[in-house]
Amino acid sequence: MAKKKPKKLYVNMVNLGGLYSLKPVELTYDTDTKCWWDRTGNFDSKGPGTKTEPGHYIKFTSKSRLEVERWTAGAAAVMAILAHWAKVV
């Protein structure tokens, strides 16, 4: 029996330019493409986990909005530390 796909996932991405969004992006499962998409159709994910994407992005996807909020806060903190370090060095 096939494992049931969650209807919604939450995601965010970061690269050296910063975070994609300050809040988790909500994705909804599309049965035709077998992917989760945001409402604009510009953001997709194949499922939960951490993945690297073209453009040097690191993408984190989870069923838990809180988990993505915490990942986003951590990524924002790392970006702030790197920015500070770059000014000091």
C-alpha positions in Angstrom: 0.0 0.0 0.0 1.4 3.4 -1.0 2.3 5.9 1.7 -0.2 8.8 1.8 1.3 12.2 0.8 0.8 15.1 3.2 -1.5 17.8 1.7 0.7 20.6 2.9 4.4 21.1 3.4 6.4 24.2 4.5 9.7 25.3 2.9 12.3 28.0 2.8 15.6 28.4 1.0 18.9 30.3 1.6 21.9 31.1 -0.5 24.7 33.7 -0.2 22.2 36.4 -1.1 20.1 35.6 1.9 16.8 33.9 2.7 14.1 33.4 0.1 11.4 34.4 2.6 11.4 35.6 6.2 8.5 33.2 6.9 7.9 29.5 5.8 6.3 29.2 2.3 3.2 26.9 2.3 3.1 24.3 -0.4 0.1 22.2 -1.5 0.4 18.8 -3.1 -0.5 18.6 -6.8 -1.5 15.1 -8.0 -0.7 15.9 -11.7 2.9 16.9 -11.2 3.4 14.7 -8.0 5.1 17.7 -6.3 4.1 20.3 -3.7 3.7 23.9 -5.1 3.2 27.3 -3.6 0.1 29.3 -4.7 2.1 31.3 -7.2 3.5 28.2 -9.0 7.0 29.6 -8.6 8.2 27.3 -5.8 8.1 23.5 -5.7 9.4 20.6 -3.7 9.5 16.9 -4.2 9.2 16.2 -0.5 10.5 16.8 3.1 14.2 17.1 3.8 17.2 19.3 3.1 18.4 19.6 -0.5 20.8 21.7 -2.5 19.3 23.4 -5.6 20.7 25.1 -8.7 21.8 28.6 -7.9 23.6 27.4 -4.8 20.4 27.3 -2.7 19.9 25.1 0.3 16.3 24.2 0.6 14.6 22.9 3.8 11.1 21.3 3.5 9.0 19.9 6.4 5.5 18.9 7.3 6.0 21.1 10.4 5.7 24.9 10.0 7.4 25.4 13.4 10.4 23.3 12.2 10.8 25.5 9.1 10.4 28.6 11.3 13.2 27.4 13.5 15.4 26.5 10.5 14.7 30.0 9.0 15.7 31.7 12.3 18.9 29.7 12.4 19.7 30.5 8.7 19.1 34.2 9.4 21.4 34.1 12.4 24.2 32.5 10.4 23.8 35.1 7.6 24.0 37.9 10.2 27.2 36.4 11.7 28.7 36.0 8.3 27.9 39.6 7.4 29.4 40.8 10.6 32.5 38.7 10.1 32.9 39.9 6.6 33.0 43.6 7.9 35.5 42.7 10.6 38.0 40.8 8.4 
